[in-house]
Amino acid sequence: MDTILSSRLTEVATFVPKGSKLLDVGSDHAYLPIALIQSGHISSAIAGEVVQGPYDSAVKNVAKYGLSDQIDVRLANGLAAFEVTDGVNAITICGMGGRLIADILEAGKEKLAQVERLILQPNNREDDLRTWLMANEFTIVAEKIMTENDKSYEILVAEHGKEVLTKTELRFGKHLLTEKSETFVAKWVREIEKLEVALSQIPENNDSDRSALFQKIEIIKEVLNGSGK
């Protein structure tokens, strides 16, 4: 790829099916669709951006690389950036909170019937996003956890299909739980450390708040020790 992608977007790109018509929501500089076109992985894309500045930047970048005939940059909110007649069959939404991604999908879910794959990279609230996917009959076919600039990121890949996830799977990720990579363990060890600091700052007589935090810590420890369900 001539365009240099971040480690995070490089991982996201690996889950985009070859030959897809891609919609990249919140495309920012349009780096992801540009790189996928340059590599011949996809033949066309829509780069959607709701903010004028990043939209202008995407338009300039697409023109700079001579790809205006293959990448259509559109100023629109979420899934309003495409119509069913566009033939989009893969959607990427990266760098947003899990709740916001779920809201974006909910607002345009009537358009998702023809979309074969969602590649989603939430910055937080992954459990909210997994809950939405399950409730709307998407099954998570792959998950990836990685670090970039000392921050952990999760990538969720979903396709049409029913599945029922447990509370533990919603929070930690079914596939990530199975793999339990070093990155996964490190993320949740850091979370325990944060919760323990918070616990130490709660007065001893505040049993309710202390108990709630202690329970969260114990659940994570159980998962890391292999006994969480």
matplotlib code that plots the C-alpha trace (Angstrom):
import matplotlib.pyplot as plt

x = [0.0, 1.4, -0.6, 0.9, -1.9, -1.6, -1.2, -4.9, -6.2, -3.8, -5.5, -8.9, -8.0, -7.2, -10.9, -12.3, -13.4, -11.5, -13.6, -15.9, -17.8, -16.8, -18.4, -16.0, -18.0, -16.1, -13.4, -11.4, -8.6, -9.9, -6.7, -8.3, -10.3, -7.3, -5.0, -7.4, -7.9, -4.1, -3.5, -6.2, -8.0, -11.3, -12.3, -14.5, -15.5, -17.6, -15.8, -18.4, -17.7, -20.1, -17.6, -16.7, -13.0, -12.2, -14.6, -12.5, -9.3, -10.7, -11.7, -8.2, -6.5, -8.6, -7.9, -4.1, -3.9, -6.0, -8.8, -11.8, -13.4, -13.1, -13.7, -16.8, -16.4, -19.8, -20.7, -23.2, -24.1, -23.4, -25.1, -26.9, -23.7, -25.0, -28.1, -29.1, -28.6, -24.9, -24.3, -22.3, -21.5, -18.9, -18.9, -16.0, -16.6, -13.4, -12.2, -15.5, -17.1, -19.0, -22.2, -21.9, -21.2, -24.3, -26.3, -25.0, -26.0, -29.4, -30.2, -29.6, -30.3, -32.9, -30.0, -28.0, -29.8, -27.4, -24.3, -22.4, -19.8, -19.3, -15.8, -16.0, -13.3, -14.8, -12.5, -14.6, -18.0, -17.4, -20.1, -22.7, -21.8, -21.8, -25.2, -26.6, -25.1, -26.7, -30.1, -30.1, -29.1, -25.5, -23.0, -19.4, -17.2, -13.8, -12.3, -8.8, -7.2, -4.1, -2.2, -1.2, 0.5, 0.2, -3.6, -5.5, -8.1, -10.6, -11.8, -15.2, -16.1, -19.8, -22.0, -25.7, -26.8, -28.2, -26.0, -26.5, -23.7, -23.3, -22.7, -19.0, -18.8, -20.5, -18.0, -14.8, -15.5, -16.2, -13.2, -10.9, -11.8, -10.9, -7.5, -6.6, -3.6, -0.9, -2.5, -5.9, -4.4, -2.5, -5.6, -7.6, -4.7, -4.5, -8.3, -7.9, -5.2, -7.5, -10.3, -8.1, -7.0, -10.6, -11.5, -8.8, -10.3, -13.8, -14.4, -14.5, -18.1, -19.4, -20.2, -22.4, -19.8, -16.9, -18.8, -19.7, -16.1, -14.8, -17.2, -16.0, -12.4, -13.3, -15.1, -12.0, -9.7, -12.0, -11.8, -8.0, -7.7, -9.9, -13.0, -15.2, -18.3]
y = [0.0, 3.4, 5.1, 4.5, 3.3, 3.2, -0.2, -0.1, 0.6, -1.9, -4.6, -3.3, -3.5, -7.3, -8.0, -6.2, -8.9, -8.7, -7.1, -5.4, -2.1, -0.4, 2.3, 3.8, 5.8, 8.7, 8.3, 11.4, 11.7, 8.7, 6.8, 3.4, 3.4, 5.0, 2.2, -0.5, 0.8, 1.3, -2.3, -3.6, -5.1, -3.3, -1.6, 1.2, 2.9, 5.6, 7.7, 9.2, 12.1, 14.3, 17.1, 19.7, 19.8, 16.1, 15.9, 18.6, 16.7, 13.4, 15.1, 16.6, 13.3, 11.3, 13.8, 13.8, 10.1, 10.3, 8.2, 10.4, 8.0, 5.1, 6.8, 8.9, 11.2, 12.2, 14.7, 12.8, 11.5, 7.8, 5.4, 8.3, 8.4, 5.5, 4.2, 0.6, 1.3, 2.0, -1.7, -1.4, -4.9, -4.0, -1.2, 0.0, 2.2, 3.0, 5.3, 5.9, 4.8, 1.6, 3.3, 5.8, 3.0, 1.2, 4.4, 4.8, 1.3, 1.6, 4.8, 3.2, -0.5, -0.7, -0.4, -3.3, -6.3, -6.3, -5.6, -8.8, -7.7, -5.0, -4.2, -2.1, -0.7, 0.8, 2.9, 1.9, 0.4, -2.7, -4.4, -1.9, -2.6, -6.4, -6.1, -4.2, -6.7, -9.6, -7.9, -7.2, -10.7, -10.2, -12.8, -11.8, -14.0, -12.6, -10.3, -8.8, -6.9, -4.9, -1.9, 1.3, 4.2, 2.3, 2.1, -1.1, -1.4, -4.1, -4.9, -6.6, -8.3, -9.1, -10.8, -11.7, -14.5, -15.1, -15.8, -15.6, -14.2, -14.5, -11.4, -12.3, -12.7, -9.4, -7.7, -9.5, -10.9, -14.5, -14.9, -12.8, -15.0, -18.1, -16.7, -14.8, -13.2, -11.3, -8.0, -9.1, -10.1, -6.8, -4.8, -6.4, -6.3, -2.6, -2.4, -4.2, -1.7, 1.2, -0.3, -1.0, 2.6, 3.7, 1.2, 2.6, 6.1, 5.0, 5.4, 2.2, 2.9, 3.1, -0.6, -0.3, 1.4, -0.7, -3.9, -2.9, -2.2, -5.3, -7.4, -5.9, -6.7, -10.3, -10.9, -9.8, -12.0, -15.0, -14.4, -14.1, -17.2, -19.2, -19.6, -16.8, -17.8]
z = [0.0, -1.0, 1.7, 5.1, 7.5, 11.2, 12.8, 13.8, 10.4, 8.8, 11.0, 10.1, 6.4, 6.7, 7.5, 4.5, 2.0, -1.4, -4.1, -1.7, -2.4, 0.9, 2.9, 5.4, 8.0, 9.6, 7.0, 8.2, 5.6, 3.6, 4.2, 4.6, 1.3, -0.5, 0.7, -0.1, -3.7, -4.2, -3.2, -5.5, -2.6, -3.5, -6.7, -5.3, -2.0, -0.4, 2.2, 4.5, 6.8, 8.8, 9.7, 7.1, 7.8, 7.6, 4.6, 2.8, 3.7, 2.4, -0.9, -1.3, -0.5, -2.9, -5.7, -4.8, -5.4, -8.6, -7.2, -7.5, -10.0, -7.5, -4.2, -3.7, -0.7, 0.8, 3.5, 5.5, 9.0, 9.5, 7.1, 5.4, 3.3, 1.1, -0.5, -1.1, -4.9, -4.2, -3.8, -0.6, 0.9, 3.5, 6.1, 8.3, 11.3, 13.3, 16.0, 17.8, 21.0, 21.0, 22.0, 19.1, 16.6, 17.8, 17.4, 13.9, 12.9, 14.6, 12.7, 9.3, 10.1, 7.3, 4.8, 6.3, 4.7, 1.7, 3.7, 4.1, 6.7, 9.3, 10.5, 13.6, 15.8, 19.0, 21.3, 24.3, 25.4, 23.3, 25.4, 24.2, 20.6, 21.0, 22.7, 19.7, 17.2, 19.1, 19.4, 15.6, 14.5, 13.7, 14.7, 15.6, 13.3, 14.4, 17.0, 17.3, 20.2, 19.6, 20.9, 19.3, 21.1, 24.4, 24.1, 23.4, 20.6, 19.8, 16.2, 15.9, 12.6, 12.2, 9.6, 9.5, 11.8, 15.2, 18.3, 22.0, 24.0, 27.8, 29.9, 30.1, 26.3, 25.8, 28.0, 27.1, 23.6, 22.7, 20.4, 22.6, 25.6, 23.7, 22.5, 25.7, 24.0, 25.9, 24.8, 26.1, 29.5, 29.7, 29.0, 31.8, 34.2, 33.7, 34.3, 37.6, 38.6, 37.8, 39.7, 42.7, 42.8, 42.7, 45.4, 47.7, 47.4, 48.5, 52.3, 54.3, 55.4, 51.8, 51.6, 48.5, 46.2, 47.6, 47.0, 43.4, 42.5, 44.3, 42.3, 39.0, 40.1, 41.0, 37.7, 35.7, 37.9, 37.3, 33.5, 33.6, 35.7, 33.4, 35.6, 34.2, 32.3]

ax = plt.figure().add_subplot(projection="3d")
ax.plot(x, y, z, "-o")
ax.set_aspect("equal")
plt.show()
